[in-house]
């Protein structure tokens, strides 16, 4: 097992988050021509912690590559979605986490 895999393995760094798109930069292309989209998601939910309900609300930055970046770039702010992916450091100089989304699923608004 490599140090990068850790004691639990590579799948231990994964997430699935219901969120709302609240910020979206302009779609960019890498030097290799891969679409890249950066932005911010907001999550709100009720969670049980230590047997008690608590309201959870947070914002987190994301990075999305490829065809789904093109798709999300066309979505209006306020779009509800489920994002799946993994966490990584923002850069070699910043250890702050950022979500790297590998797939998105749009959620129909009830109304």
C-alpha positions in Angstrom: 0.0 0.0 0.0 1.4 3.4 -0.9 1.4 6.4 1.4 -1.1 8.2 -0.9 -3.6 5.4 -0.4 -3.5 5.6 3.4 -4.7 2.9 5.7 -8.2 2.7 4.3 -7.4 2.9 0.6 -8.1 5.3 -2.3 -11.9 5.1 -2.1 -11.9 6.7 1.4 -11.6 10.2 -0.3 -15.0 10.4 -1.9 -18.2 12.4 -1.5 -21.7 12.9 -2.8 -23.2 16.3 -1.9 -26.6 17.8 -2.6 -25.9 21.5 -3.2 -26.9 24.7 -4.9 -24.6 26.5 -7.4 -24.0 29.9 -6.0 -20.9 31.1 -7.9 -19.5 30.1 -11.2 -16.4 31.5 -13.0 -16.1 31.7 -16.8 -15.4 28.3 -18.5 -11.7 28.1 -19.3 -9.6 25.6 -21.3 -6.3 24.0 -20.1 -3.3 24.2 -22.5 -4.4 20.7 -23.7 -7.9 22.0 -24.5 -9.7 20.4 -21.5 -12.7 22.5 -20.2 -12.2 23.7 -16.6 -14.9 25.3 -14.4 -14.4 26.7 -11.0 -17.1 28.0 -8.6 -18.8 27.6 -5.3 -21.5 25.4 -4.0 -23.8 25.9 -1.0 -25.1 22.9 1.1 -28.0 23.0 3.6 -29.4 20.0 5.5 -30.5 18.6 8.8 -28.0 16.1 10.2 -28.0 14.0 13.4 -25.0 14.4 15.6 -24.7 12.7 19.0 -28.4 11.9 18.9 -29.5 15.5 18.2 -30.7 17.2 15.0 -28.5 20.1 13.8 -28.8 22.4 10.8 -25.8 22.2 8.6 -25.0 25.0 6.2 -21.7 25.6 4.4 -20.1 26.8 1.2 -17.2 25.1 -0.6 -15.2 25.8 -3.7 -15.2 23.3 -6.6 -13.3 22.4 -9.7 -14.9 20.4 -12.6 -13.2 19.2 -15.8 -14.4 17.9 -19.1 -17.8 17.8 -20.8 -19.7 18.2 -17.5 -17.8 21.5 -17.0 -19.3 22.8 -20.2 -22.8 21.6 -19.0 -22.6 23.2 -15.6 -21.2 26.5 -17.1 -24.5 26.9 -18.9 -26.6 26.4 -15.7 -28.0 29.4 -13.9 -27.0 30.3 -10.4 -29.4 28.7 -8.0 -29.3 25.4 -9.8 -29.7 22.4 -7.5 -27.5 19.4 -8.1 -25.8 16.4 -6.6 -22.0 16.5 -7.0 -19.8 13.4 -6.6 -16.0 13.5 -6.5 -13.0 13.8 -4.2 -11.2 16.4 -2.1 -7.7 17.7 -2.8 -5.5 20.6 -1.8 -6.2 23.9 -3.6 -2.6 24.0 -4.8 0.9 23.0 -3.9 1.1 26.2 -1.7 -2.3 25.9 -0.1 -3.4 22.9 1.9 -7.0 24.2 2.0 -9.4 21.6 0.6 -11.4 22.0 -2.6 -13.9 19.7 -4.1 -12.9 18.1 -7.4 -16.2 17.1 -8.9 -16.2 14.0 -11.2 -19.9 13.8 -11.9 -23.0 16.0 -11.5 -26.7 15.2 -11.5 -29.1 18.0 -11.9 -32.1 17.9 -9.5 -35.5 19.1 -10.7 -36.8 21.9 -8.5 -40.2 21.2 -7.0 -42.4 24.0 -8.1 
